[in-house]
């Protein structure tokens, strides 16, 4: 049975190039030596099959080359797209994303955030399920954290890419009201244990201002579960829906189809994140676009600055919403 090939050492690369191990180490990192030396060392390393030991490198530098990405729920198609784009953008910056799913559960989110910290990720990007949780403040003391969507209350983060939820909610509710819908079911992934999420707070305040009758109902992102919730709400007589995720809105489409109800003739539906699938529905889903590309660029810029030893606090970036009208609101 063939024996596994032994990993070449940095001393062997030094011997092959006639340089000191320290000079080889600098050359492999592109530091303090000429371009000619860097090229010579890297060529020798490739010929010898030398690979830097990631554990040793992490011990020496204090960095692991990984960034944690803690998603609120990967059953949400928009969050899946966000995770893919962030992972690719981090790789372009020589970092690897360690992606975990809180599954919409605040307790699971707390456990996973602490696990990522204990695994010594260089920084953490989070789309929080419970942005008001007390543990964030302590976590941010020892780990650079960038929040997407909602700010972390009381925590000093490395940066925030927050949604202007007041503007987004106003766009959606005014669009429904202007088309004659005064009684609206709001389907949200927020659980009873996290009632203070900004989008949910704003929807109640704006409904009062606009004179609308709002019923807020918790609905999961998963299609089958969202369809079941939507069917229950339809059976209660609701015919206008504002969903805090396009994935949940797809459940309304499915439930309406099963009941033989036409969109938008008999049922009006609005989403809240403009997933690419939303434009392929018939009719297309009217929704609120938050510019996912801009979110990714801002979050990665903030987290890379923090992971590379930048200043502790990089500020707050506010994403403005745009209404994407496609025909699902009659």
N, C-alpha and C positions, 0 to 999 in steps of 0.2 A: 504494500500500500504506500503510495507516494506521500512523503512528509510535506506539511505545509511550508511554503517559502517563508524564510525568516525575514522580518522587516529590516530593511537597510537602515543604518544609523547615520546620524549627522556627522559622526567622526569618519565614517567611510566616504561620505561626500566630500569632507574636508581633505582627506587623503588623496582622493581622485583629482581634486582641483588645486592642490598645493596651498590651500588656505587654512586658516585657523577655524576651529568649530564656531567661534564667535562671529567671524566674518561670514561664514556660510549661513549662520542663523540670520544675520542682518540682510544678506542677499536674498534669502527666501522670503523675507518680509518686505523686500524692496526698500531697505533703509540704509543710509550712511555709506553706500558703496556705489561705484559707477554702474551705468547701464550695461556696459560690457561684462562686468563681473556678475551682475544679476543674471544675465543671459547664460553665461558660462556655468554658473552654479545650478540654475534651473535645468539646463540641458543634462548636466551630470546626474542630478537628482532623478530626472526622468529615466535615464539609462539604467541607473542602479535600482529603480523601483522604490525610491525613498518617498515616504508619506509622513507628514507631520503627525505625531501622536496627539489627537485632540484632547485627551485627558491631561497630558503633560503641558500642552499649550495653554489650556484653561487654568491649570495650577500656576503657570508662570505669569500669565497676563491678568488673571482674575476675571476673565471673560470666557464664556462658553460658545459664543457665536450664534446663540439661539435667542429668539424673541418669542415670548408666550403670546398667544392670541386666544383669548377667552371669549367665545361667542355666547350670546344669550340663548339662542336656540338654532341649531343647524337644521331643524325641520323647516325653518323659514328659508325659502328659496333665495330671497334677497341677501340674507346673511351668508348663505353658501357662496353666492357670487362675490360678496365682500371678502370672505376668507380666501377664496382663490386668488383674487387680485392682490390682496395684501401679501400672501405667501410668495407670489411671483415677484412683487416689488422688493420684498426683503431679500430674496435670492439675488436679485440684480445688485443689491448692496452687500453681498457676501455675508448675509445672515440667513438663518433657517428658522421658519416658523414652526413652533410647537402648538398645534391647534387643538383646543379642548372645547367641549360643548356643555354648557350649564343646563341645557334642556329646560329652560324657563323656570328653574328651581332656585330660589335664593340661597337655600342651605347648601345645595350642590355647588353653586357659584362660589360661596365662601370657602368651601373645602378645596376646590380646584385652584382658586387664586393662591391660596397658601401653599399648595403643592408645587405650583409653578415657581413661587418664590424659593421654596426649599430645594428645588432642582437647579437653582442658580442661573435662571435665565437672565440675560443681560438687561432686559426690560420687558414690560407687559403692555399689550394693547387689549382693551376690554370694551365690549359693548354691554354695559351692565344691565342685569335684570333688576337689581335692587340698588340704585345709585345712592340712596340715603343710608345704607347700612353703615354701622359704626366702625366696622373692621377696616374699611378702606383707608381711613386716616393713618392707622398704624402700619398698614401694608406699604403705603406710599412713603413712609419715613425711610425704609431701607431698600426700596426698589423703584426705579423710574416707571411710572404708569401713565399711559395715554388713554383717555376715555373717548369713546365714540358714541354720539347720540345724546347722552345726558351727562352732565357734570357729576362728579362724585362729591357729595355734600361733606364739607368739613375736611376734605383731603387736599394736601398740596401735591398736585399731580405734575408730571413733566409736560403736560399739555392736554388740551381738550379740543375735540372737533365736535361741537354740539349743534343740534338741530334747532332752528327757530320754530319750536313747536307751536307757539302762539300764532305765528303767521301761517303755518301749515294747516292747523286746525281751522283757523278763520277762513282760509281759501276753500277748504272742503265744505264746511257748514254753510257758508254763504252761497256756494255753488248749488247745494241741495235746496236751500231755502228759496233761491231765486227761480228755481224750477218747480216751486210749489210744494216742496216736501217739508212739512213742519214736524211730523212725528218720525223720528229716526232711531233705529237700533244701532248702537256703537259696539262693534265687536273688537275686543282688545285682548292681547295675550297676558295682560297684567293680572296677577292673582290678588286675592283679598289681602294677602300678607304684605303686599307692596302697593298700598293705595295712593302713594304720594308721587307717582311718576308724573313728570311735567305734562306730557301729552294728555293724560287722563284728567288732570286738574284743569287744564285749559279747555277741554271739551265741555266740561260742565259750566265753566264760567262763560264761555262764548254762547252756549245754548241759552243761558239765561238772558244774555244781552240781546240775542236775536229772536227771543220769544219762541224757542223751539222746545218740543217735548222729547227728551232724550232718555233712552234706557240703555245703560251700559251693561254688557254681558261679556263674561270671560270666554274666550275661544282659543283653542290651541292652534299652532301653525300647521300641523299635519292635516292633509287633505281630508281623510276620512273623518277625523274628529271635528274639524271645522265644518264639514258638511252636516254632521249630526247636530251640532249646535245651531247652525243656520236653519235647519229644518224645523227645530223646536221653536225658533223665533218666528219663522214664517207661519207656523201653526197658531201662534198667538196673535196673528193679524198684522204683523209688521210688513211693510212693503218698501221701505227705504233703509239702506244700510251704509254706514261709514265704517270701514275696516282698517284697523291700525297696522295692517300688513297686507300686501297684495295676495300672499299665500292664503290668508283667511278669506279674502274676497273670492278666491277660486272655489272655496267651499260653498259660498252663497250661490255662485253660478251653478254648481252641481246640484244643490238642493232645489233651486228654482226649476232646473231642467227636469228633475225627478217628479216634481209636482205639476209639470206642464205649464209653468208660469213664464211669460216672455220677459226678457230684459231688452230694452228699458220700458216696454209698454206696460207691464204689470209690476215689475220690481226694479228699483233703482239701486245701483251699487257703486260705491267709491272705494278705492284703495289708498295706499299711503307711502309707497316707495318706488313705484315704476320699475318693477322687474321686467326684463325683456319679453317674457311670456305674455305680459299683459296686453301688448300690442297685437298679439296673434289670436286673441279670443274673438268671438263673434257674438255681440259687438265688442270692440276693444274696450278695455277697462279704463275708465276715467280715474286718474290717480294723482298723487303728489310726488314730484320728482325731487330727490335730494342731491343729485349729481354724485353718483357713486365714484366716478373717476376722481373728482376733486377731493372727496373724503379720503380715498386711498392715498393720494399724493400728500395731503396735509398730514395724515396720521403717520405715514412712514417717515416723512421729513422730521416730524417732532420726535418720534421714537429713536431714529438714528442719531439725532443730535444728543439725546439723553444717553443712549447706550455708548456713544463714543466719548462720553465725559463732558458734555456741554453743561451749560448753566442749569441749575436745578429746576427752573420753571420757565417754560417757553411761551406761555400765554394761551389765549383762547381764540379759536377760530369758529365763527358762527356760519353754518350752512343755511343759505336762504332757499326756500322752496319755490317750485314752479308748478302750476297746474297743467296736467296733461289731459286735455279733454278728448275723449275718444267715442263717446256715444252710449255709455252704460247708464247715464242718468237722464231719464226722459223729462 
